[in-house]
């Protein structure tokens, strides 16, 4: 998986939308300027990330959780979903609540079909809890 790390302080994972890759900055500099580490993975099929890395938002959320583990990252202050990266950020918060303190949807797209929301419904309490916990920490909540 292609990714761009910028280690500074408490971590933030930024999931970009379509038609871009990890090497291109899309506004996540606000988190770096706030003293946060920033990890930006390229979505499956973009940059050097193979399509097989994750065929759905939950699968890519799991792949990025494994990447964090590989890099020694045990938690992030925020999962930021920009545009088409929104569903992956939601999946990351829902599927890995111990790794994500806060969810920040930034002009985020939602799931496109009813069947694609099954994993959200199953984990909605986890997402709500994750978001509530994150709002109180004040860590890397730039802006």
C-alpha positions in Angstrom: 0.0 0.0 0.0 1.3 3.4 -0.9 1.2 5.9 1.9 2.7 9.2 3.0 3.7 9.5 6.7 4.5 12.8 8.5 5.3 12.0 12.1 5.0 15.0 14.6 2.6 14.2 17.5 -0.8 12.6 18.0 -1.8 10.9 14.8 -4.4 11.6 12.1 -5.2 9.3 9.3 -6.6 11.1 6.2 -8.6 9.1 3.6 -8.6 11.0 0.3 -11.4 10.8 -2.2 -11.1 9.7 -5.8 -8.7 10.8 -8.5 -5.7 11.5 -6.2 -3.0 9.6 -4.3 -1.0 9.9 -1.1 1.7 12.0 -2.7 -0.7 14.9 -3.3 -1.7 17.1 -0.4 -5.3 18.0 -0.2 -5.6 20.3 2.8 -4.3 17.9 5.5 -1.5 20.4 6.1 -3.8 22.0 8.7 -3.3 18.9 10.9 0.4 18.9 10.5 0.6 22.6 11.3 -1.4 21.8 14.5 1.4 19.5 15.5 -0.3 16.2 14.5 1.3 13.3 12.7 -0.5 12.7 9.4 -0.7 9.3 7.6 -2.3 9.4 4.1 -2.8 6.1 2.4 -3.6 5.9 -1.3 -6.9 4.3 -2.0 -7.0 0.9 -3.8 -6.2 1.5 -7.5 -4.6 4.9 -6.9 -0.8 5.5 -6.8 1.0 2.3 -6.0 -1.8 0.8 -4.0 -3.1 -2.3 -5.8 -6.9 -2.6 -6.3 -6.7 -5.9 -4.4 -5.8 -4.0 -1.2 -9.5 -3.4 -0.4 -12.6 -3.8 -2.5 -14.9 -2.0 -0.1 -14.7 0.7 2.6 -14.6 -1.8 5.4 -11.9 -3.9 3.7 -9.7 -0.8 3.1 -10.3 0.3 6.7 -9.0 -3.0 7.9 -6.0 -2.8 5.5 -5.1 0.7 6.9 -5.5 -0.6 10.5 -3.0 -3.3 9.6 -0.7 -0.7 8.1 -0.9 1.3 11.3 0.0 -1.8 13.3 2.9 -2.5 10.9 4.1 1.1 11.5 3.8 0.8 15.3 0.8 3.2 15.4 -1.5 2.1 18.2 -4.1 4.8 17.9 -5.0 8.0 16.1 -6.6 11.1 17.4 -8.7 11.3 14.2 -9.8 9.5 11.1 -10.5 12.2 8.4 -12.6 11.2 5.4 -12.4 13.7 2.5 -15.1 13.3 -0.2 -15.0 9.7 -1.4 -12.7 8.8 1.6 -15.6 9.4 4.0 -17.1 5.9 3.9 -13.6 4.5 4.7 -13.1 6.9 7.6 -16.5 5.9 9.0 -15.6 2.2 8.6 -12.3 2.8 10.3 -14.0 4.3 13.3 -16.7 1.7 13.4 -14.5 -1.4 12.9 -11.5 -0.2 14.9 -12.9 2.0 17.7 -9.8 1.4 19.9 -7.6 2.9 17.2 -9.7 6.0 16.5 -10.6 8.7 19.0 -12.6 11.0 16.6 -14.2 10.9 13.2 -14.0 14.0 10.9 -16.0 13.8 7.7 -14.8 16.6 5.4 -17.2 17.1 2.5 -17.6 13.4 2.8 -19.6 11.1 0.5 -22.0 8.6 2.0 -22.7 5.0 1.0 -24.3 4.8 -2.4 -26.7 1.9 -1.9 -28.8 0.5 0.9 -26.9 -2.8 1.0 -23.6 -0.9 1.4 -24.7 0.5 4.7 -25.1 -2.9 6.5 -21.8 -2.6 8.2 -22.7 1.0 9.4 -26.0 -0.2 10.9 -24.2 -3.0 12.8 -21.7 -0.6 14.2 -23.6 2.6 14.6 -23.3 2.6 18.4 -19.5 2.2 18.1 -19.3 5.1 15.7 -21.4 7.3 17.9 -19.2 6.4 21.0 -16.0 7.0 19.1 -17.2 10.4 17.9 -18.3 11.4 21.4 -15.1 10.4 23.0 -13.0 12.2 20.4 -14.8 15.5 20.7 -13.7 15.7 24.4 -10.0 15.1 23.9 -9.1 18.2 21.9 -6.2 16.4 20.3 -5.5 17.2 16.7 -8.9 18.6 16.0 -7.6 21.3 13.8 -9.9 24.1 12.8 
